[in-house]
Amino acid sequence: MYTQRFNEGMIHMPLLKKGFVRSLLWSLPFVIIALYQGLFENTNTAHTMLIYTGVAFFLGLTSVIYEVRQWSFKKQIFIHWSIMHMTILPLLWFGSTTPVVSLHDAVRLYLNFSVSGLILFTISYFIIRMRRQIKTS
């Protein structure tokens, strides 16, 4: 029963491995910058780079969601949107890179997060669409 469910809709291990490798590669530059800044005792910049490391890690890990062929595009979008709200948004809220001391600050951060996500999604969507058209022609 588990094998049947696994084959029908869950992410396969190679895809998970691919996401993990992407997340490590995307995070590496921020880790290097954080270590470099920490070496020179620039702790604020090092802290910010560690937050960016987390963001890059989760973006890389979730980038494979759009490669799960069994899922509809709407399902892929919803799962990606949900994971971003459970991972990256808390990093931004609690990471202290942007001070959130009032409800107004929290709403402003959420709106910036949503608009940025929408812009990145739109750009990614058109890039993926162009790549698919090139592959089919």
CORZI-V295893 format. One record per helix or strand of 3 or more residues. SS is the DSSP state (helix for helix, strand for strand). FROM is the first residue (numbers start at 1). TO is the last residue. If there is no record, write none. Layout:
SS,FROM,TO
SS,FROM,TO
//
This chain:
helix,2,9
helix,13,39
helix,43,67
helix,73,94
helix,103,136
//
